[in-house]
Amino acid sequence: MDVEALRTFVAVADTGQFQTAAADLGISQQAASKRIATLERHLGVTLLVRTPRGSSLSLDGQVFLPHAKKALTALTQ
């Protein structure tokens, strides 16, 4: 699994905005969107619901978020 995609997912989940998360990560909004789309395809689920006001976690995203955070913590230790 792509660590950068996990990091991007967590950033978008935490901020609720692709643009803000992308800026925090030092990437473009398009790159952030592509990372999330690739992760969603890999997992076979929709993690984020995109709205005109930003993004929110889908039910699958709510379930996956703690696991993504735990994986990132384990990878940085």
All heavy atoms as a GROMACS GRO file, in nm:
protein
  573
    1MET      N    1   0.085  -0.118   0.000
    1MET     CA    2   0.000   0.000   0.000
    1MET      C    3   0.089   0.124   0.000
    1MET      O    4   0.193   0.126   0.065
    1MET     CB    5  -0.091  -0.003   0.122
    1MET     CG    6  -0.196   0.104   0.118
    1MET     SD    7  -0.327   0.083   0.240
    1MET     CE    8  -0.397  -0.071   0.188
    2ASP      N    9   0.048   0.224  -0.070
    2ASP     CA   10   0.124   0.348  -0.087
    2ASP      C   11   0.115   0.434   0.040
    2ASP      O   12   0.007   0.481   0.076
    2ASP     CB   13   0.070   0.422  -0.208
    2ASP     CG   14   0.143   0.550  -0.239
    2ASP    OD1   15   0.242   0.585  -0.170
    2ASP    OD2   16   0.102   0.618  -0.335
    3VAL      N   17   0.229   0.454   0.103
    3VAL     CA   18   0.233   0.533   0.227
    3VAL      C   19   0.189   0.677   0.202
    3VAL      O   20   0.118   0.737   0.284
    3VAL     CB   21   0.376   0.530   0.288
    3VAL    CG1   22   0.385   0.622   0.409
    3VAL    CG2   23   0.414   0.388   0.324
    4GLU      N   24   0.230   0.734   0.090
    4GLU     CA   25   0.191   0.872   0.060
    4GLU      C   26   0.040   0.883   0.040
    4GLU      O   27  -0.020   0.984   0.075
    4GLU     CB   28   0.268   0.925  -0.061
    4GLU     CG   29   0.417   0.940  -0.036
    4GLU     CD   30   0.449   1.026   0.087
    4GLU    OE1   31   0.386   1.131   0.106
    4GLU    OE2   32   0.536   0.984   0.166
    5ALA      N   33  -0.021   0.782  -0.017
    5ALA     CA   34  -0.167   0.782  -0.032
    5ALA      C   35  -0.234   0.778   0.104
    5ALA      O   36  -0.333   0.848   0.128
    5ALA     CB   37  -0.212   0.666  -0.120
    6LEU      N   38  -0.181   0.696   0.194
    6LEU     CA   39  -0.236   0.691   0.331
    6LEU      C   40  -0.221   0.826   0.399
    6LEU      O   41  -0.314   0.875   0.463
    6LEU     CB   42  -0.162   0.586   0.414
    6LEU     CG   43  -0.197   0.440   0.391
    6LEU    CD1   44  -0.110   0.351   0.479
    6LEU    CD2   45  -0.343   0.414   0.416
    7ARG      N   46  -0.103   0.885   0.387
    7ARG     CA   47  -0.077   1.016   0.448
    7ARG      C   48  -0.173   1.120   0.391
    7ARG      O   49  -0.227   1.204   0.465
    7ARG     CB   50   0.069   1.055   0.422
    7ARG     CG   51   0.116   1.172   0.503
    7ARG     CD   52   0.266   1.191   0.492
    7ARG     NE   53   0.332   1.093   0.578
    7ARG     CZ   54   0.423   1.004   0.537
    7ARG    NH1   55   0.462   1.001   0.414
    7ARG    NH2   56   0.477   0.919   0.622
    8THR      N   57  -0.198   1.114   0.261
    8THR     CA   58  -0.290   1.208   0.197
    8THR      C   59  -0.432   1.186   0.246
    8THR      O   60  -0.504   1.283   0.276
    8THR     CB   61  -0.282   1.194   0.044
    8THR    OG1   62  -0.146   1.214   0.003
    8THR    CG2   63  -0.372   1.295  -0.026
    9PHE      N   64  -0.474   1.061   0.256
    9PHE     CA   65  -0.609   1.031   0.305
    9PHE      C   66  -0.629   1.087   0.446
    9PHE      O   67  -0.730   1.152   0.474
    9PHE     CB   68  -0.633   0.880   0.302
    9PHE     CG   69  -0.755   0.838   0.380
    9PHE    CD1   70  -0.882   0.875   0.338
    9PHE    CD2   71  -0.743   0.764   0.496
    9PHE    CE1   72  -0.995   0.839   0.411
    9PHE    CE2   73  -0.854   0.727   0.570
    9PHE     CZ   74  -0.981   0.764   0.527
   10VAL      N   75  -0.534   1.064   0.533
   10VAL     CA   76  -0.545   1.112   0.670
   10VAL      C   77  -0.549   1.265   0.672
   10VAL      O   78  -0.629   1.324   0.746
   10VAL     CB   79  -0.430   1.058   0.758
   10VAL    CG1   80  -0.426   1.126   0.893
   10VAL    CG2   81  -0.444   0.907   0.775
   11ALA      N   82  -0.468   1.329   0.589
   11ALA     CA   83  -0.466   1.476   0.585
   11ALA      C   84  -0.601   1.530   0.537
   11ALA      O   85  -0.653   1.627   0.594
   11ALA     CB   86  -0.353   1.524   0.494
   12VAL      N   87  -0.658   1.470   0.434
   12VAL     CA   88  -0.788   1.516   0.384
   12VAL      C   89  -0.896   1.489   0.488
   12VAL      O   90  -0.982   1.574   0.514
   12VAL     CB   91  -0.823   1.450   0.249
   12VAL    CG1   92  -0.966   1.487   0.206
   12VAL    CG2   93  -0.724   1.492   0.140
   13ALA      N   94  -0.890   1.374   0.552
   13ALA     CA   95  -0.988   1.341   0.656
   13ALA      C   96  -0.980   1.441   0.771
   13ALA      O   97  -1.082   1.485   0.824
   13ALA     CB   98  -0.965   1.199   0.707
   14ASP      N   99  -0.858   1.479   0.809
   14ASP     CA  100  -0.839   1.571   0.921
   14ASP      C  101  -0.881   1.714   0.888
   14ASP      O  102  -0.936   1.784   0.972
   14ASP     CB  103  -0.693   1.571   0.967
   14ASP     CG  104  -0.656   1.444   1.043
   14ASP    OD1  105  -0.746   1.367   1.081
   14ASP    OD2  106  -0.535   1.422   1.063
   15THR      N  107  -0.855   1.757   0.764
   15THR     CA  108  -0.885   1.896   0.727
   15THR      C  109  -1.023   1.913   0.663
   15THR      O  110  -1.079   2.021   0.667
   15THR     CB  111  -0.780   1.951   0.629
   15THR    OG1  112  -0.786   1.876   0.507
   15THR    CG2  113  -0.641   1.948   0.687
   16GLY      N  114  -1.073   1.807   0.600
   16GLY     CA  115  -1.201   1.815   0.530
   16GLY      C  116  -1.190   1.885   0.395
   16GLY      O  117  -1.292   1.908   0.331
   17GLN      N  118  -1.069   1.915   0.352
   17GLN     CA  119  -1.048   1.988   0.227
   17GLN      C  120  -0.929   1.930   0.152
   17GLN      O  121  -0.820   1.917   0.209
   17GLN     CB  122  -1.018   2.136   0.254
   17GLN     CG  123  -1.128   2.212   0.326
   17GLN     CD  124  -1.240   2.249   0.234
   17GLN    OE1  125  -1.221   2.265   0.114
   17GLN    NE2  126  -1.359   2.263   0.289
   18PHE      N  127  -0.947   1.898   0.024
   18PHE     CA  128  -0.835   1.851  -0.057
   18PHE      C  129  -0.730   1.960  -0.070
   18PHE      O  130  -0.610   1.932  -0.062
   18PHE     CB  131  -0.883   1.808  -0.196
   18PHE     CG  132  -0.932   1.667  -0.202
   18PHE    CD1  133  -1.060   1.634  -0.163
   18PHE    CD2  134  -0.848   1.565  -0.246
   18PHE    CE1  135  -1.105   1.503  -0.168
   18PHE    CE2  136  -0.891   1.434  -0.252
   18PHE     CZ  137  -1.021   1.403  -0.212
   19GLN      N  138  -0.773   2.084  -0.093
   19GLN     CA  139  -0.679   2.194  -0.115
   19GLN      C  140  -0.592   2.218   0.009
   19GLN      O  141  -0.471   2.233  -0.002
   19GLN     CB  142  -0.753   2.323  -0.153
   19GLN     CG  143  -0.660   2.439  -0.186
   19GLN     CD  144  -0.573   2.411  -0.308
   19GLN    OE1  145  -0.619   2.357  -0.408
   19GLN    NE2  146  -0.446   2.448  -0.301
   20THR      N  147  -0.653   2.221   0.124
   20THR     CA  148  -0.577   2.244   0.248
   20THR      C  149  -0.482   2.129   0.275
   20THR      O  150  -0.366   2.149   0.310
   20THR     CB  151  -0.674   2.261   0.367
   20THR    OG1  152  -0.764   2.368   0.338
   20THR    CG2  153  -0.600   2.290   0.496
   21ALA      N  154  -0.530   2.006   0.258
   21ALA     CA  155  -0.445   1.889   0.281
   21ALA      C  156  -0.328   1.889   0.183
   21ALA      O  157  -0.214   1.862   0.222
   21ALA     CB  158  -0.527   1.762   0.265
   22ALA      N  159  -0.355   1.921   0.057
   22ALA     CA  160  -0.249   1.924  -0.043
   22ALA      C  161  -0.144   2.029  -0.007
   22ALA      O  162  -0.024   2.002  -0.016
   22ALA     CB  163  -0.309   1.953  -0.181
   23ALA      N  164  -0.189   2.146   0.034
   23ALA     CA  165  -0.095   2.251   0.073
   23ALA      C  166  -0.011   2.207   0.192
   23ALA      O  167   0.111   2.229   0.194
   23ALA     CB  168  -0.171   2.380   0.105
   24ASP      N  169  -0.073   2.143   0.289
   24ASP     CA  170   0.000   2.093   0.406
   24ASP      C  171   0.106   1.990   0.367
   24ASP      O  172   0.212   1.982   0.429
   24ASP     CB  173  -0.096   2.030   0.508
   24ASP     CG  174  -0.186   2.132   0.576
   24ASP    OD1  175  -0.161   2.254   0.563
   24ASP    OD2  176  -0.282   2.088   0.642
   25LEU      N  177   0.075   1.910   0.265
   25LEU     CA  178   0.166   1.805   0.219
   25LEU      C  179   0.267   1.854   0.115
   25LEU      O  180   0.356   1.780   0.077
   25LEU     CB  181   0.087   1.687   0.163
   25LEU     CG  182  -0.002   1.612   0.262
   25LEU    CD1  183  -0.094   1.516   0.188
   25LEU    CD2  184   0.083   1.538   0.363
   26GLY      N  185   0.246   1.976   0.066
   26GLY     CA  186   0.336   2.031  -0.034
   26GLY      C  187   0.317   1.971  -0.173
   26GLY      O  188   0.412   1.959  -0.250
   27ILE      N  189   0.192   1.935  -0.204
   27ILE     CA  190   0.159   1.879  -0.335
   27ILE      C  191   0.042   1.957  -0.393
   27ILE      O  192  -0.021   2.037  -0.324
   27ILE     CB  193   0.125   1.729  -0.327
   27ILE    CG1  194   0.003   1.704  -0.236
   27ILE    CG2  195   0.247   1.648  -0.279
   27ILE    CD1  196  -0.046   1.560  -0.234
   28SER      N  197   0.010   1.931  -0.518
   28SER     CA  198  -0.104   1.997  -0.580
   28SER      C  199  -0.234   1.928  -0.538
   28SER      O  200  -0.234   1.812  -0.495
   28SER     CB  201  -0.092   1.994  -0.733
   28SER     OG  202  -0.108   1.861  -0.780
   29GLN      N  203  -0.344   2.001  -0.553
   29GLN     CA  204  -0.475   1.943  -0.522
   29GLN      C  205  -0.501   1.824  -0.615
   29GLN      O  206  -0.556   1.723  -0.572
   29GLN     CB  207  -0.584   2.048  -0.538
   29GLN     CG  208  -0.723   1.996  -0.504
   29GLN     CD  209  -0.830   2.103  -0.511
   29GLN    OE1  210  -0.800   2.220  -0.526
   29GLN    NE2  211  -0.954   2.062  -0.500
   30GLN      N  212  -0.458   1.836  -0.740
   30GLN     CA  213  -0.477   1.728  -0.836
   30GLN      C  214  -0.400   1.603  -0.792
   30GLN      O  215  -0.452   1.491  -0.800
   30GLN     CB  216  -0.431   1.772  -0.974
   30GLN     CG  217  -0.451   1.666  -1.080
   30GLN     CD  218  -0.405   1.711  -1.218
   30GLN    OE1  219  -0.338   1.812  -1.233
   30GLN    NE2  220  -0.440   1.635  -1.319
   31ALA      N  221  -0.278   1.620  -0.743
   31ALA     CA  222  -0.199   1.506  -0.696
   31ALA      C  223  -0.266   1.440  -0.577
   31ALA      O  224  -0.271   1.316  -0.567
   31ALA     CB  225  -0.058   1.550  -0.661
   32ALA      N  226  -0.320   1.520  -0.487
   32ALA     CA  227  -0.390   1.466  -0.370
   32ALA      C  228  -0.512   1.386  -0.414
   32ALA      O  229  -0.536   1.275  -0.365
   32ALA     CB  230  -0.431   1.578  -0.275
   33SER      N  231  -0.587   1.440  -0.507
   33SER     CA  232  -0.706   1.373  -0.558
   33SER      C  233  -0.669   1.240  -0.624
   33SER      O  234  -0.737   1.138  -0.604
   33SER     CB  235  -0.779   1.464  -0.656
   33SER     OG  236  -0.898   1.403  -0.700
   34LYS      N  237  -0.563   1.240  -0.701
   34LYS     CA  238  -0.519   1.116  -0.768
   34LYS      C  239  -0.474   1.012  -0.667
   34LYS      O  240  -0.501   0.893  -0.682
   34LYS     CB  241  -0.406   1.146  -0.867
   34LYS     CG  242  -0.455   1.212  -0.993
   34LYS     CD  243  -0.342   1.232  -1.092
   34LYS     CE  244  -0.394   1.297  -1.219
   34LYS     NZ  245  -0.290   1.312  -1.320
   35ARG      N  246  -0.404   1.054  -0.563
   35ARG     CA  247  -0.361   0.960  -0.459
   35ARG      C  248  -0.480   0.895  -0.392
   35ARG      O  249  -0.482   0.773  -0.370
   35ARG     CB  250  -0.276   1.031  -0.354
   35ARG     CG  251  -0.137   1.064  -0.399
   35ARG     CD  252  -0.062   1.133  -0.288
   35ARG     NE  253   0.072   1.172  -0.329
   35ARG     CZ  254   0.157   1.237  -0.250
   35ARG    NH1  255   0.123   1.271  -0.127
   35ARG    NH2  256   0.277   1.269  -0.296
   36ILE      N  257  -0.581   0.975  -0.360
   36ILE     CA  258  -0.701   0.921  -0.295
   36ILE      C  259  -0.775   0.827  -0.389
   36ILE      O  260  -0.819   0.720  -0.349
   36ILE     CB  261  -0.794   1.035  -0.247
   36ILE    CG1  262  -0.724   1.123  -0.144
   36ILE    CG2  263  -0.927   0.978  -0.192
   36ILE    CD1  264  -0.687   1.055  -0.015
   37ALA      N  265  -0.787   0.866  -0.515
   37ALA     CA  266  -0.857   0.782  -0.613
   37ALA      C  267  -0.786   0.647  -0.628
   37ALA      O  268  -0.851   0.542  -0.635
   37ALA     CB  269  -0.866   0.853  -0.747
   38THR      N  270  -0.654   0.649  -0.630
   38THR     CA  271  -0.577   0.525  -0.641
   38THR      C  272  -0.597   0.438  -0.518
   38THR      O  273  -0.616   0.316  -0.529
   38THR     CB  274  -0.427   0.556  -0.660
   38THR    OG1  275  -0.412   0.633  -0.781
   38THR    CG2  276  -0.344   0.430  -0.670
   39LEU      N  277  -0.595   0.499  -0.401
   39LEU     CA  278  -0.618   0.426  -0.277
   39LEU      C  279  -0.757   0.365  -0.275
   39LEU      O  280  -0.776   0.248  -0.238
   39LEU     CB  281  -0.597   0.518  -0.156
   39LEU     CG  282  -0.614   0.456  -0.018
   39LEU    CD1  283  -0.514   0.343   0.005
   39LEU    CD2  284  -0.599   0.563   0.090
   40GLU      N  285  -0.856   0.442  -0.316
   40GLU     CA  286  -0.994   0.391  -0.320
   40GLU      C  287  -1.007   0.274  -0.417
   40GLU      O  288  -1.073   0.174  -0.386
   40GLU     CB  289  -1.090   0.503  -0.358
   40GLU     CG  290  -1.109   0.607  -0.249
   40GLU     CD  291  -1.198   0.723  -0.288
   40GLU    OE1  292  -1.197   0.764  -0.406
   40GLU    OE2  293  -1.266   0.775  -0.198
   41ARG      N  294  -0.942   0.285  -0.533
   41ARG     CA  295  -0.946   0.174  -0.628
   41ARG      C  296  -0.878   0.050  -0.569
   41ARG      O  297  -0.927  -0.062  -0.584
   41ARG     CB  298  -0.878   0.212  -0.759
   41ARG     CG  299  -0.968   0.285  -0.856
   41ARG     CD  300  -0.912   0.292  -0.996
   41ARG     NE  301  -0.777   0.349  -1.003
   41ARG     CZ  302  -0.748   0.478  -1.005
   41ARG    NH1  303  -0.846   0.567  -1.002
   41ARG    NH2  304  -0.623   0.520  -1.012
   42HIS      N  305  -0.764   0.071  -0.504
   42HIS     CA  306  -0.690  -0.040  -0.443
   42HIS      C  307  -0.775  -0.112  -0.337
   42HIS      O  308  -0.776  -0.235  -0.330
   42HIS     CB  309  -0.560   0.011  -0.382
   42HIS     CG  310  -0.481  -0.092  -0.310
   42HIS    ND1  311  -0.404  -0.186  -0.376
   42HIS    CD2  312  -0.466  -0.118  -0.178
   42HIS    CE1  313  -0.347  -0.265  -0.287
   42HIS    NE2  314  -0.382  -0.225  -0.166
   43LEU      N  315  -0.845  -0.034  -0.257
   43LEU     CA  316  -0.928  -0.091  -0.150
   43LEU      C  317  -1.066  -0.137  -0.198
   43LEU      O  318  -1.132  -0.215  -0.131
   43LEU     CB  319  -0.945   0.012  -0.037
   43LEU     CG  320  -0.818   0.052   0.036
   43LEU    CD1  321  -0.847   0.166   0.131
   43LEU    CD2  322  -0.758  -0.067   0.110
   44GLY      N  323  -1.110  -0.084  -0.311
   44GLY     CA  324  -1.241  -0.120  -0.365
   44GLY      C  325  -1.356  -0.054  -0.292
   44GLY      O  326  -1.468  -0.108  -0.291
   45VAL      N  327  -1.329   0.060  -0.228
   45VAL     CA  328  -1.434   0.133  -0.155
   45VAL      C  329  -1.418   0.283  -0.179
   45VAL      O  330  -1.312   0.330  -0.221
   45VAL     CB  331  -1.427   0.106  -0.003
   45VAL    CG1  332  -1.453  -0.040   0.028
   45VAL    CG2  333  -1.296   0.150   0.056
   46THR      N  334  -1.522   0.356  -0.150
   46THR     CA  335  -1.517   0.502  -0.150
   46THR      C  336  -1.487   0.547  -0.008
   46THR      O  337  -1.561   0.514   0.085
   46THR     CB  338  -1.651   0.561  -0.198
   46THR    OG1  339  -1.675   0.515  -0.330
   46THR    CG2  340  -1.648   0.713  -0.196
   47LEU      N  341  -1.376   0.619   0.009
   47LEU     CA  342  -1.335   0.664   0.141
   47LEU      C  343  -1.387   0.802   0.176
   47LEU      O  344  -1.413   0.832   0.292
   47LEU     CB  345  -1.182   0.664   0.151
   47LEU     CG  346  -1.115   0.528   0.136
   47LEU    CD1  347  -0.964   0.546   0.126
   47LEU    CD2  348  -1.152   0.438   0.251
   48LEU      N  349  -1.399   0.887   0.074
   48LEU     CA  350  -1.438   1.026   0.096
   48LEU      C  351  -1.556   1.062   0.007
   48LEU      O  352  -1.563   1.021  -0.108
   48LEU     CB  353  -1.322   1.120   0.065
   48LEU     CG  354  -1.200   1.105   0.155
   48LEU    CD1  355  -1.079   1.171   0.092
   48LEU    CD2  356  -1.228   1.165   0.291
   49VAL      N  357  -1.649   1.139   0.064
   49VAL     CA  358  -1.761   1.192  -0.012
   49VAL      C  359  -1.727   1.337  -0.044
   49VAL      O  360  -1.705   1.418   0.048
   49VAL     CB  361  -1.892   1.183   0.070
   49VAL    CG1  362  -2.007   1.244  -0.006
   49VAL    CG2  363  -1.920   1.039   0.110
   50ARG      N  364  -1.717   1.368  -0.172
   50ARG     CA  365  -1.681   1.502  -0.214
   50ARG      C  366  -1.807   1.588  -0.227
   50ARG      O  367  -1.905   1.544  -0.285
   50ARG     CB  368  -1.607   1.499  -0.347
   50ARG     CG  369  -1.465   1.443  -0.336
   50ARG     CD  370  -1.454   1.318  -0.422
   50ARG     NE  371  -1.317   1.269  -0.429
   50ARG     CZ  372  -1.280   1.150  -0.388
   50ARG    NH1  373  -1.369   1.067  -0.334
   50ARG    NH2  374  -1.156   1.110  -0.399
   51THR      N  375  -1.803   1.706  -0.170
   51THR     CA  376  -1.914   1.800  -0.177
   51THR      C  377  -1.860   1.935  -0.222
   51THR      O  378  -1.739   1.957  -0.219
   51THR     CB  379  -1.983   1.815  -0.039
   51THR    OG1  380  -1.892   1.880   0.050
   51THR    CG2  381  -2.025   1.681   0.018
   52PRO      N  382  -1.948   2.028  -0.260
   52PRO     CA  383  -1.899   2.161  -0.297
   52PRO      C  384  -1.826   2.232  -0.182
   52PRO      O  385  -1.742   2.317  -0.203
   52PRO     CB  386  -2.027   2.237  -0.334
   52PRO     CG  387  -2.123   2.132  -0.375
   52PRO     CD  388  -2.090   2.012  -0.288
   53ARG      N  389  -1.855   2.194  -0.059
   53ARG     CA  390  -1.793   2.258   0.058
   53ARG      C  391  -1.668   2.186   0.108
   53ARG      O  392  -1.608   2.228   0.204
   53ARG     CB  393  -1.893   2.267   0.171
   53ARG     CG  394  -2.006   2.360   0.139
   53ARG     CD  395  -2.098   2.371   0.257
   53ARG     NE  396  -2.198   2.472   0.230
   53ARG     CZ  397  -2.248   2.550   0.320
   53ARG    NH1  398  -2.210   2.540   0.445
   53ARG    NH2  399  -2.339   2.639   0.288
   54GLY      N  400  -1.633   2.074   0.047
   54GLY     CA  401  -1.516   1.999   0.092
   54GLY      C  402  -1.540   1.850   0.083
   54GLY      O  403  -1.608   1.804  -0.007
   55SER      N  404  -1.486   1.779   0.177
   55SER     CA  405  -1.498   1.633   0.178
   55SER      C  406  -1.532   1.585   0.319
   55SER      O  407  -1.491   1.644   0.417
   55SER     CB  408  -1.366   1.570   0.135
   55SER     OG  409  -1.333   1.607   0.006
   56SER      N  410  -1.606   1.475   0.322
   56SER     CA  411  -1.633   1.411   0.449
   56SER      C  412  -1.609   1.262   0.432
   56SER      O  413  -1.607   1.210   0.320
   56SER     CB  414  -1.777   1.439   0.495
   56SER     OG  415  -1.868   1.387   0.401
   57LEU      N  416  -1.589   1.194   0.542
   57LEU     CA  417  -1.563   1.051   0.537
   57LEU      C  418  -1.690   0.974   0.505
   57LEU      O  419  -1.796   1.002   0.561
   57LEU     CB  420  -1.509   1.003   0.671
   57LEU     CG  421  -1.369   1.049   0.707
   57LEU    CD1  422  -1.338   1.013   0.852
   57LEU    CD2  423  -1.266   0.988   0.615
   58SER      N  424  -1.678   0.877   0.416
   58SER     CA  425  -1.787   0.783   0.394
   58SER      C  426  -1.786   0.686   0.512
   58SER      O  427  -1.697   0.691   0.599
   58SER     CB  428  -1.763   0.705   0.264
   58SER     OG  429  -1.650   0.621   0.279
   59LEU      N  430  -1.882   0.596   0.516
   59LEU     CA  431  -1.882   0.496   0.624
   59LEU      C  432  -1.754   0.412   0.618
   59LEU      O  433  -1.693   0.384   0.721
   59LEU     CB  434  -2.005   0.408   0.615
   59LEU     CG  435  -2.138   0.476   0.648
   59LEU    CD1  436  -2.254   0.379   0.629
   59LEU    CD2  437  -2.136   0.528   0.791
   60ASP      N  438  -1.715   0.373   0.496
   60ASP     CA  439  -1.591   0.297   0.481
   60ASP      C  440  -1.470   0.380   0.524
   60ASP      O  441  -1.376   0.328   0.583
   60ASP     CB  442  -1.573   0.250   0.337
   60ASP     CG  443  -1.671   0.141   0.298
   60ASP    OD1  444  -1.699   0.052   0.383
   60ASP    OD2  445  -1.721   0.143   0.184
   61GLY      N  446  -1.473   0.508   0.494
   61GLY     CA  447  -1.365   0.597   0.535
   61GLY      C  448  -1.356   0.609   0.686
   61GLY      O  449  -1.246   0.612   0.742
   62GLN      N  450  -1.471   0.612   0.752
   62GLN     CA  451  -1.472   0.619   0.898
   62GLN      C  452  -1.412   0.494   0.960
   62GLN      O  453  -1.342   0.500   1.060
   62GLN     CB  454  -1.616   0.638   0.948
   62GLN     CG  455  -1.675   0.772   0.916
   62GLN     CD  456  -1.822   0.781   0.953
   62GLN    OE1  457  -1.866   0.719   1.049
   62GLN    NE2  458  -1.898   0.857   0.877
   63VAL      N  459  -1.438   0.380   0.899
   63VAL     CA  460  -1.384   0.254   0.947
   63VAL      C  461  -1.233   0.247   0.919
   63VAL      O  462  -1.155   0.200   1.002
   63VAL     CB  463  -1.457   0.134   0.882
   63VAL    CG1  464  -1.386   0.003   0.912
   63VAL    CG2  465  -1.602   0.130   0.927
   64PHE      N  466  -1.192   0.294   0.802
   64PHE     CA  467  -1.052   0.282   0.760
   64PHE      C  468  -0.959   0.382   0.828
   64PHE      O  469  -0.841   0.353   0.848
   64PHE     CB  470  -1.044   0.297   0.607
   64PHE     CG  471  -0.906   0.276   0.552
   64PHE    CD1  472  -0.844   0.152   0.560
   64PHE    CD2  473  -0.838   0.380   0.491
   64PHE    CE1  474  -0.717   0.132   0.509
   64PHE    CE2  475  -0.711   0.362   0.441
   64PHE     CZ  476  -0.650   0.237   0.449
   65LEU      N  477  -1.009   0.499   0.865
   65LEU     CA  478  -0.924   0.606   0.918
   65LEU      C  479  -0.838   0.562   1.037
   65LEU      O  480  -0.717   0.588   1.037
   65LEU     CB  481  -1.007   0.730   0.953
   65LEU     CG  482  -0.929   0.850   1.006
   65LEU    CD1  483  -0.827   0.899   0.905
   65LEU    CD2  484  -1.026   0.963   1.042
   66PRO      N  485  -0.893   0.498   1.140
   66PRO     CA  486  -0.807   0.458   1.252
   66PRO      C  487  -0.696   0.361   1.210
   66PRO      O  488  -0.585   0.366   1.261
   66PRO     CB  489  -0.901   0.393   1.353
   66PRO     CG  490  -1.039   0.415   1.303
   66PRO     CD  491  -1.033   0.467   1.164
   67HIS      N  492  -0.727   0.275   1.114
   67HIS     CA  493  -0.627   0.180   1.065
   67HIS      C  494  -0.517   0.252   0.987
   67HIS      O  495  -0.400   0.218   1.000
   67HIS     CB  496  -0.693   0.073   0.978
   67HIS     CG  497  -0.796  -0.007   1.051
   67HIS    ND1  498  -0.764  -0.102   1.146
   67HIS    CD2  499  -0.932  -0.004   1.045
   67HIS    CE1  500  -0.876  -0.155   1.194
   67HIS    NE2  501  -0.978  -0.097   1.134
   68ALA      N  502  -0.556   0.351   0.908
   68ALA     CA  503  -0.458   0.429   0.833
   68ALA      C  504  -0.366   0.505   0.928
   68ALA      O  505  -0.243   0.506   0.909
   68ALA     CB  506  -0.529   0.526   0.738
   69LYS      N  507  -0.424   0.564   1.031
   69LYS     CA  508  -0.343   0.638   1.129
   69LYS      C  509  -0.248   0.543   1.203
   69LYS      O  510  -0.131   0.577   1.226
   69LYS     CB  511  -0.432   0.712   1.228
   69LYS     CG  512  -0.501   0.833   1.168
   69LYS     CD  513  -0.583   0.907   1.271
   69LYS     CE  514  -0.641   1.034   1.212
   69LYS     NZ  515  -0.716   1.113   1.313
   70LYS      N  516  -0.297   0.427   1.239
   70LYS     CA  517  -0.214   0.329   1.309
   70LYS      C  518  -0.099   0.281   1.220
   70LYS      O  519   0.015   0.267   1.266
   70LYS     CB  520  -0.300   0.210   1.352
   70LYS     CG  521  -0.233   0.115   1.446
   70LYS     CD  522  -0.332   0.012   1.496
   70LYS     CE  523  -0.270  -0.077   1.601
   70LYS     NZ  524  -0.365  -0.174   1.655
   71ALA      N  525  -0.128   0.258   1.093
   71ALA     CA  526  -0.024   0.215   0.999
   71ALA      C  527   0.082   0.324   0.983
   71ALA      O  528   0.203   0.294   0.983
   71ALA     CB  529  -0.086   0.181   0.864
   72LEU      N  530   0.040   0.449   0.970
   72LEU     CA  531   0.136   0.559   0.956
   72LEU      C  532   0.221   0.573   1.082
   72LEU      O  533   0.342   0.597   1.074
   72LEU     CB  534   0.064   0.690   0.926
   72LEU     CG  535   0.005   0.701   0.787
   72LEU    CD1  536  -0.077   0.828   0.773
   72LEU    CD2  537   0.114   0.697   0.681
   73THR      N  538   0.161   0.557   1.198
   73THR     CA  539   0.236   0.564   1.323
   73THR      C  540   0.341   0.453   1.328
   73THR      O  541   0.457   0.476   1.364
   73THR     CB  542   0.142   0.553   1.445
   73THR    OG1  543   0.050   0.663   1.440
   73THR    CG2  544   0.219   0.556   1.575
   74ALA      N  545   0.301   0.332   1.290
   74ALA     CA  546   0.394   0.219   1.292
   74ALA      C  547   0.508   0.239   1.192
   74ALA      O  548   0.622   0.203   1.220
   74ALA     CB  549   0.318   0.091   1.258
   75LEU      N  550   0.479   0.300   1.080
   75LEU     CA  551   0.581   0.321   0.977
   75LEU      C  552   0.680   0.432   1.014
   75LEU      O  553   0.792   0.434   0.962
   75LEU     CB  554   0.516   0.354   0.843
   75LEU     CG  555   0.441   0.237   0.778
   75LEU    CD1  556   0.356   0.286   0.662
   75LEU    CD2  557   0.539   0.130   0.731
   76THR      N  558   0.640   0.522   1.101
   76THR     CA  559   0.729   0.634   1.137
   76THR      C  560   0.808   0.606   1.264
   76THR      O  561   0.886   0.691   1.307
   76THR     CB  562   0.649   0.764   1.153
   76THR    OG1  563   0.549   0.746   1.254
   76THR    CG2  564   0.586   0.805   1.022
   77GLN      N  565   0.788   0.492   1.324
   77GLN     CA  566   0.862   0.460   1.447
   77GLN      C  567   0.990   0.386   1.414
   77GLN      O  568   1.010   0.322   1.323
   77GLN     CB  569   0.777   0.377   1.542
   77GLN     CG  570   0.665   0.457   1.599
   77GLN     CD  571   0.584   0.376   1.700
   77GLN    OE1  572   0.607   0.260   1.723
   77GLN    NE2  573   0.485   0.442   1.759
   0.00000   0.00000   0.00000
